[in-house]
Amino acid sequence: MQSPHSAQRRVASPIGPLFLTASAKGLTGIFWKKQPAPNAGPAPAARVLDRAERELKSYFAGRLKKFTVPLDPAGTPFQKRVWKELGRIPYGKTSSYKEIARRVKNPKAVRAVGSANGRNPLCVIVPCHRVIASDGSIGGYSGGLGIKSKLLALEAGL
């Protein structure tokens, strides 16, 4: 299978190793497991990985609240709309799947929003961890509920 990623880098973090992938256009993914992509790549992709790594380190140190690294995720138009809305959830705040569905102008698409949230290839940077259930429960997370809780606690200053 041909990878859509041009380069990959393993980055240590307080929530475990992260595997960053990038194209020349931007960061394509942050994953919990190594991806089928080369560990070295063209210079533009390496610069994206450098910037993403710096920003993630600043975020985990509590110094960065908004990421600026360019993004280049693959997804459907609906998924991209959802991911764009996730990026609008302020640091330290949460939103519900229902609220995100309303914001993408499809209030009945709560399950589809949950599915798009679960397919977010840019965890942490596109903050799917900030989405919780309408009843206030934590919901799910691709990295597990323990990691989601750690990210929410980090942003709450705990």
TALINCOR-V604415 format. One line per field, one symbol per residue. ss: DSSP state (H for helix, E for strand, L for the rest). psi: psi as a letter, one per 30 degrees, with the letter a starting at -180 (. if undefined). burial: 1 if it has 9 or more other ideal C-beta (glycine too) atoms within 8 Angstrom, else 0. A space follows every 10 residues. Layout:
BEGIN
ss->???
psi->???
burial->???
END
This chain:
BEGIN
ss->LLLLLLEEEE ELLLLLLEEE EELLLLEEEE ELLLLLLLLL LLHHHHHHHH HHHHHHHHHH LLLLLLLLLL ELLLLLHHHH HHHHHHLLLL LLLLEEHHHH HHHLLLLLLH HHHHHHHHLL LELLLLLHHH EELLLLLLLL LLLLHHHHHH HHHHHHLL
psi->kkkfkflkkk kklfglkkjk klaffakflj lflklillfl aleeeeeeee eeeeeeeeef fgfkfkkfkk khkklleeee eeeeeeffkl kglllleeee eefghiffhe eeeeeeefgj fhleejiffg kllfgflfal keflfeeeee eeeeffg.
burial->0000111111 1010100111 1110011111 1000101000 1000110110 1110110111 0000000010 1110100111 1110110010 0000111101 1001010011 0111011101 1111111111 1110000110 1110001111 11011000
END
